[in-house]
Amino acid sequence: MGVGRYAESVGALEADQARQLLKALADPVRLQVVQALASGERCVCDLTGDLELAQSKLSFHLKVMREAGLIEARVEGRWIYYRLRRDALDGLQGWLGALAAGCSEPAAPCG
């Protein structure tokens, strides 16, 4: 699969979204948050306690993750609940799958 065929199958916007998601996942603290949310929605107060993070530090990481589209929030009373966005994970999985599908193709002959 050449660069042109790859661009057609994945799309520029999708590649940019993948970059944002991968950047959000690259931080060790944010990866811990993802793992904590893997079993479902969690209250920010539980995340703060379970991850042993100051609320200000956790809030910064949650903001980065929300801006990347990795998580979404729901307000109930005075509490905020966070969960992973399934569509973001599915999209990233599809983007990586498109990369994997072309990685074993031999190069075109030079010349």
C-alpha positions in Angstrom: 0.0 0.0 0.0 1.6 3.3 -1.1 1.3 6.6 0.7 -1.6 7.6 -1.6 -3.6 4.4 -1.0 -3.0 4.7 2.7 -4.2 8.3 2.7 -7.3 7.3 0.8 -8.2 4.5 3.3 -7.5 6.4 6.5 -8.1 10.1 5.7 -6.2 13.2 6.9 -8.7 14.1 9.7 -8.7 10.6 11.0 -4.9 10.6 11.2 -5.0 13.9 13.1 -7.5 12.4 15.5 -5.3 9.3 16.0 -2.3 11.6 16.7 -4.3 13.4 19.4 -5.5 10.1 20.9 -2.1 8.6 20.9 -0.6 11.8 22.5 -3.3 11.6 25.2 -2.5 7.9 25.9 1.3 8.5 25.9 1.4 10.1 29.4 1.8 7.5 32.2 -0.8 9.3 34.4 -3.3 9.5 31.6 -2.7 5.8 30.9 -3.5 5.1 34.6 -6.8 7.0 34.2 -7.7 5.0 31.1 -7.0 1.8 33.0 -9.2 3.0 35.9 -12.0 3.8 33.4 -11.7 0.5 31.6 -14.3 -1.1 33.9 -16.8 1.8 33.3 -17.8 5.2 34.4 -16.1 6.7 37.5 -16.7 9.7 39.7 -13.8 12.2 39.8 -13.6 11.9 43.6 -13.0 8.1 43.2 -10.4 8.6 40.6 -8.6 11.2 42.8 -8.4 8.7 45.6 -7.7 5.5 43.7 -4.9 7.1 41.6 -3.6 9.1 44.6 -3.5 12.3 42.6 -4.1 15.9 43.7 -7.4 17.1 42.2 -5.6 19.9 40.3 -3.2 17.4 38.6 -6.0 15.0 37.8 -8.2 17.8 36.4 -5.4 18.9 34.0 -5.0 15.3 32.7 -8.8 14.9 32.3 -9.0 18.1 30.4 -6.3 16.9 27.9 -8.1 13.6 27.5 -11.5 15.3 26.9 -10.0 17.7 24.3 -8.5 14.7 22.5 -11.9 13.1 22.5 -10.8 10.1 24.5 -13.2 10.6 27.4 -16.5 12.3 28.1 -18.0 13.7 31.3 -21.4 13.7 32.8 -22.5 16.0 35.6 -24.8 14.7 38.3 -25.5 17.2 41.1 -22.1 18.4 42.3 -20.2 15.3 41.0 -18.6 14.7 37.6 -18.5 11.2 36.2 -16.0 10.3 33.5 -16.0 7.4 31.0 -14.0 6.3 28.0 -15.5 7.1 24.6 -16.0 3.8 22.9 -16.1 5.4 19.5 -12.7 7.0 20.1 -11.2 3.6 21.0 -12.9 1.9 18.0 -11.6 4.7 15.7 -8.1 4.3 17.0 -8.3 0.6 16.6 -9.4 0.9 13.0 -6.7 3.5 12.3 -4.0 1.1 13.7 -5.6 -1.8 11.8 -5.2 0.1 8.5 -1.6 0.7 9.4 -1.1 -2.9 10.2 -2.7 -4.1 7.0 -0.1 -2.3 4.9 3.0 -2.9 6.9 3.9 -6.2 5.3 3.6 -5.1 1.7 7.0 -5.2 -0.1 8.4 -2.0 -1.5 8.0 -1.2 -5.2 11.2 -1.8 -7.2 13.5 1.2 -7.5 14.4 2.6 -10.8 
